Amino acid sequence: PKNVTVNVDGGSKTVASTGPTVADALQQLEVTLGAQDRVNPAPETPLTEGLAVTINRVEKKSVSETQAVAFGVTNQDDATLAKGTRKTTTKGVAGEQSVTFDEVWVDGKLESRTQTGAQVTKNPVNQVVAVGTKAPTPTPATTVAAPPSAGTTSGGGINLANAAMWDK
């Protein structure tokens, strides 16, 4: 018999196997292999004294997730807006898509993830921005006229321009 150690499912098992191959030792330990599981060295490998065999449990999954689809921005010339002015006329709304992935998990850890498809489930709404093209109109110069002078007045509105008349 040859002593063989098998590392599987987070543990270690040792067996004194009389079989000629790794597959015989696994059968003796009642280790069942899934269709995707990896055996290193391969099951047909001849047994040697002290051989360490590692089995990785492999699980393949297909998963889908929802992702946002960005909206675009469309600029439209607008002759009613002054040049250099921008105004959003339609607010953009992100869409959604369902994205499908094939995942390979080895011993409970994600080993690979491959995108296999994407389907838009809600179309995005583009944002529309009005861009002013109207030439600015020259504004006439405005002068601020001073209010008419009432002469020198006191706070009470009494005309003090001819103060001498009050001295009599």
C-alpha positions as CSV (number, residue, x, y, z in Angstrom):
1,P,0.0,0.0,0.0
2,K,1.0,3.6,-0.7
3,N,0.1,6.5,1.7
4,V,-1.9,9.1,-0.2
5,T,-3.2,12.4,1.1
6,V,-6.3,13.9,-0.5
7,N,-7.1,17.6,0.0
8,V,-10.9,18.1,-0.6
9,D,-13.7,20.3,0.7
10,G,-11.4,22.3,3.0
11,G,-10.1,19.2,4.7
12,S,-7.4,16.5,4.3
13,K,-7.8,12.7,4.2
14,T,-5.1,10.2,4.2
15,V,-5.4,6.6,2.9
16,A,-3.1,3.6,2.5
17,S,-4.2,2.6,-1.0
18,T,-3.5,-0.6,-2.8
19,G,-5.0,0.6,-6.1
20,P,-2.8,1.6,-9.0
21,T,-4.2,5.1,-9.7
22,V,-5.4,8.3,-8.1
23,A,-9.0,7.4,-9.1
24,D,-8.7,4.2,-7.1
25,A,-7.6,6.1,-4.0
26,L,-10.5,8.5,-4.4
27,Q,-12.9,5.6,-4.7
28,Q,-11.4,4.0,-1.6
29,L,-12.0,7.3,0.4
30,E,-15.5,7.5,-1.1
31,V,-14.8,11.0,-2.6
32,T,-17.4,11.7,-5.3
33,L,-16.4,14.0,-8.1
34,G,-18.7,16.5,-9.9
35,A,-18.6,16.8,-13.7
36,Q,-16.7,20.0,-13.4
37,D,-14.4,19.2,-10.5
38,R,-10.6,19.4,-11.0
39,V,-8.3,16.6,-9.8
40,N,-4.6,17.3,-9.6
41,P,-2.8,15.1,-10.4
42,A,-5.2,13.6,-12.9
43,P,-7.2,10.5,-11.9
44,E,-5.3,8.2,-14.2
45,T,-1.9,9.2,-12.5
46,P,-0.2,6.1,-10.9
47,L,0.0,6.3,-7.1
48,T,3.4,6.9,-5.5
49,E,4.2,6.9,-1.8
50,G,3.3,10.3,-0.1
51,L,1.4,11.6,-3.1
52,A,-0.7,14.6,-2.4
53,V,-3.9,14.9,-4.4
54,T,-6.0,18.1,-4.6
55,I,-9.6,18.3,-5.6
56,N,-11.1,21.7,-6.5
57,R,-14.9,21.8,-6.5
58,V,-16.0,23.7,-9.6
59,E,-19.5,25.2,-10.0
60,K,-20.6,27.1,-13.1
61,K,-23.4,29.6,-12.8
62,S,-25.3,31.9,-15.1
63,V,-26.3,35.1,-13.4
64,S,-28.0,38.3,-14.6
65,E,-28.0,41.8,-13.2
66,T,-29.5,45.1,-14.1
67,Q,-27.2,47.9,-15.2
68,A,-27.9,51.5,-16.1
69,V,-27.8,52.7,-19.7
70,A,-26.5,56.3,-19.9
71,F,-28.5,58.8,-21.8
72,G,-27.1,61.0,-24.5
73,V,-27.3,64.8,-24.8
74,T,-28.7,66.5,-28.0
75,N,-28.0,70.2,-28.6
76,Q,-30.6,72.1,-30.6
77,D,-30.1,75.7,-31.9
78,D,-32.7,78.1,-30.6
79,A,-33.1,81.5,-32.3
80,T,-35.2,82.8,-29.4
81,L,-32.4,82.5,-26.8
82,A,-29.5,84.9,-26.7
83,K,-26.2,83.6,-28.0
84,G,-24.2,81.8,-25.3
85,T,-27.4,80.8,-23.4
86,R,-28.2,77.1,-22.7
87,K,-31.5,75.8,-21.4
88,T,-32.4,72.2,-20.8
89,T,-35.8,71.5,-22.5
90,T,-36.0,67.8,-21.9
91,K,-34.3,66.2,-18.8
92,G,-32.3,63.1,-19.6
93,V,-33.3,59.8,-18.0
94,A,-31.0,56.7,-17.7
95,G,-32.3,53.5,-19.2
96,E,-31.8,49.9,-17.9
97,Q,-30.4,46.7,-19.3
98,S,-30.3,43.1,-18.1
99,V,-26.7,41.8,-18.5
100,T,-26.0,38.0,-18.3
101,F,-22.7,36.5,-17.1
102,D,-21.3,33.0,-16.9
103,E,-19.4,32.6,-13.7
104,V,-16.9,29.8,-12.7
105,W,-16.6,29.3,-8.9
106,V,-13.7,27.1,-7.6
107,D,-13.9,26.1,-4.0
108,G,-16.4,28.9,-3.3
109,K,-14.3,31.6,-4.8
110,L,-15.1,33.4,-8.1
111,E,-12.5,32.4,-10.6
112,S,-13.9,33.9,-13.8
113,R,-16.8,36.0,-15.1
114,T,-17.7,36.3,-18.7
115,Q,-20.5,38.5,-20.2
116,T,-22.7,36.4,-22.4
117,G,-25.5,38.8,-23.3
118,A,-27.2,42.1,-22.7
119,Q,-30.8,43.1,-23.4
120,V,-32.0,46.7,-23.0
121,T,-35.2,46.6,-20.8
122,K,-35.8,50.3,-20.6
123,N,-34.6,52.7,-23.3
124,P,-32.8,55.9,-22.1
125,V,-34.4,59.3,-22.8
126,N,-31.9,61.7,-24.3
127,Q,-31.4,65.1,-22.7
128,V,-32.3,68.0,-25.0
129,V,-30.5,71.3,-24.6
130,A,-31.5,74.5,-26.4
131,V,-28.5,76.6,-27.4
132,G,-29.1,80.2,-28.1
133,T,-28.2,81.6,-31.5
134,K,-29.9,85.1,-31.3
135,A,-27.5,88.0,-31.7
136,P,-27.6,90.3,-28.6
137,T,-29.5,93.5,-29.3
138,P,-27.6,96.7,-28.4
139,T,-29.2,98.3,-25.4
140,P,-29.6,102.1,-25.6
141,A,-27.7,104.1,-23.0
142,T,-30.0,105.2,-20.3
143,T,-29.3,108.3,-18.3
144,V,-30.6,108.7,-14.8
145,A,-32.2,112.1,-14.4
146,A,-31.7,113.8,-11.0
147,P,-35.0,114.6,-9.2
148,P,-35.9,118.3,-9.4
149,S,-34.3,120.3,-6.7
150,A,-36.6,122.0,-4.2
151,G,-33.8,124.2,-3.0
152,T,-32.4,123.7,0.4
153,T,-35.0,121.9,2.5
154,S,-35.2,120.8,6.1
155,G,-36.3,117.4,7.0
156,G,-39.9,118.7,7.4
157,G,-40.1,119.9,3.8
158,I,-39.9,123.6,4.6
159,N,-38.0,125.6,2.0
160,L,-35.0,127.2,3.7
161,A,-33.6,128.8,0.6
162,N,-34.9,132.2,1.7
163,A,-34.2,131.8,5.4
164,A,-33.9,135.6,5.9
165,M,-37.7,136.0,5.5
166,W,-38.2,134.1,8.8
167,D,-36.0,136.4,10.7
168,K,-38.6,139.3,10.8
